[in-house]
Amino acid sequence: MGHGKRTTITLEEATIPSDHPLQGLSKKAAIVGAIGLIASGGLAAVSSERFFFSYLTSFMWWLSIALGGLWFVLIHHATRAGWSVVVRRFAETFMAGLPVMAILFLPLLAGMNDLFHWMHPEGDKVLEGKVGYLNPTFFVIRMVFFFACWALLARFFYNNSAAQDTDPSPSITHRLRWWAPMGIALYALSSTFAAFDWMMSLDPHWFSTIFGVYYFAGSAVSIFSCLVILSMVLQKRGLLKDVITEEHFHDLGKLMFGFTVFWTYIAFSQYFLIWYANLPEETMWYDHRSHGTWLYVGAFLCVGHFVLPFFFLMPRTIKRIRKTLFLGACWLLFMHWVDMFYVIQPVLTHNEGGVDASFHLLDVTTFLGIGGVFLAVIAKKLCSNPLIPTGDPRLAESLTFENL
């Protein structure tokens, strides 16, 4: 236990004051979201197919943060972690945005004909063989099931955590620990098949058994980056200054570094096994991304998502200096967007008979539209409940945490 460190925090200290500037953030984010969605709708009238691919790219990026928050909370309880108590509420808040993501998915249902080639299997022997799984009815049923699972898990863990703020009963902690392993199993299956459905099936002839893990790895990197950024933003606004310390940032930085390596391992494993087997039905996915400027996007992804952050985040000093860690977190979130762009949008390029990557205004408007709505919900949650789970029995351990 660190000497001179506080061991408790009151509800008042952990709550954003009613006159704090952050109290108006939710409305501002909602306005940005509304403008973004309206602008996207106007641009969609010019190019509907481009709209749906840009929308899907932005949607999967924001969804990965919400899913990353859910995974973090589940792992926290399953492993009985102590150090992460002071940042757990932030992850809980991000996962609380999952219900609104279900609503934001609805435009993608309207664009299924533009997005998914398997909607028209006639004359394609491969797709005709997959029609039992890849059909509109079953697709929607699975979508409802995925969001129902995520929303129920998020609601259960968030509500119990919030209840413990005023009723610091150890029984709540034991209840969450008991349900966490089953939640992890449900999360793993649902997020994996969601990645199969919403991204991998864009190329319905192609398949990868670890594609779901690939998306999860990006989600893990994203949530740790978001926890770093949100913690620092709140402290910059005068909140939680002596609660979240360099010790916590150091651990978040280590996890950012570790899951960046994990993302690289999964990405390379997928590529290497497909390259080694050299089967036409497997190599087509990379073939579409190895011509024109898409080749340079892929090279940039290798350097920007692994080489640069690997050497940047490796030193201990970088992870304990807030400015450098903040910079690394922002960079990794940007590279995760590039990753989603690289996974999704070559399909549109191929459909149009081109080979070059192209950035469109819709990529900006859909990002701001979905993000504005999502962040409006997050900001509302942040202002509605304490920023720290003040009733958690391991709060003192987290407040006095030190890296060895």
FENHU-V646314 format. One record per backbone hydrogen bond with DSSP energy under -1.0 kcal/mol. NH is the residue of the N-H (numbers start at 1). CO is the residue of the C=O. If there is no record, write none. Layout:
NH|CO  NH|CO
//
This chain:
2|400  14|10  20|17  23|20  24|21  25|22  28|24  29|25  30|26  31|27  32|28  33|29  34|30  35|31  36|32  37|33  38|34  39|35  40|36  41|37  42|38  43|39  44|40  46|43  47|43  51|47  52|48  53|49  54|50  55|51  56|52  57|53  58|54  59|55  60|56  61|57  62|58  63|59  64|60  66|62  67|63  68|64  69|65  70|66  71|67  72|68  73|69  74|70  75|71  76|72  77|73  78|74  79|75  81|76  85|82  87|84  91|87  92|88  93|89  94|90  95|91  96|92  97|94  98|95  101|97  102|98  103|99  104|100  106|103  108|105  110|106  112|109  115|111  116|112  119|116  120|117  124|121  128|124  129|125  133|130  134|130  135|133  139|135  140|136  141|137  142|138  143|139  144|140  145|141  146|142  147|143  148|144  149|145  150|146  151|147  152|148  153|149  154|150  155|151  156|152  157|153  158|154  159|155  160|156  161|157  162|158  163|159  164|160  165|162  167|163  169|167  172|169  174|170  175|171  176|172  177|173  178|174  179|175  180|176  183|179  184|180  185|181  186|182  187|183  188|184  189|185  190|186  191|187  192|188  193|189  194|190  195|191  196|192  197|193  198|194  199|195  200|195  201|196  202|199  203|200  206|203  211|208  214|210  215|211  216|212  217|213  218|214  219|215  220|216  221|217  222|218  223|219  224|220  225|221  226|222  227|223  228|224  229|225  230|226  231|227  232|228  233|229  234|230  235|231  236|232  237|233  238|235  239|234  243|240  244|240  249|245  250|246  251|247  252|248  253|249  254|250  255|251  256|252  257|253  258|254  259|255  260|256  261|257  262|258  263|259  264|260  265|261  266|262  267|263  268|264  269|265  270|266  271|267  272|268  273|269  274|270  275|271  276|272  277|273  278|274  282|279  283|279  284|280  287|283  288|284  290|287  294|291  294|355  295|292  297|293  298|294  299|295  300|296  301|297  302|298  303|299  304|300  305|301  307|302  308|303  310|306  311|307  312|308  313|309  319|315  320|317  325|321  326|322  327|323  328|324  329|325  330|326  331|327  332|328  333|329  334|330  335|331  336|332  337|333  338|334  339|335  340|336  341|337  342|338  343|339  344|340  345|341  347|344  349|345  350|346  351|347  352|348  353|350  354|349  363|360  365|361  366|362  368|364  369|365  370|366  371|367  372|368  373|369  374|370  375|371  376|372  377|373  378|374  379|375  380|376  381|377  382|378  383|379  385|381  387|14  390|388  392|389  395|392  398|394  399|395  400|396  401|398
//
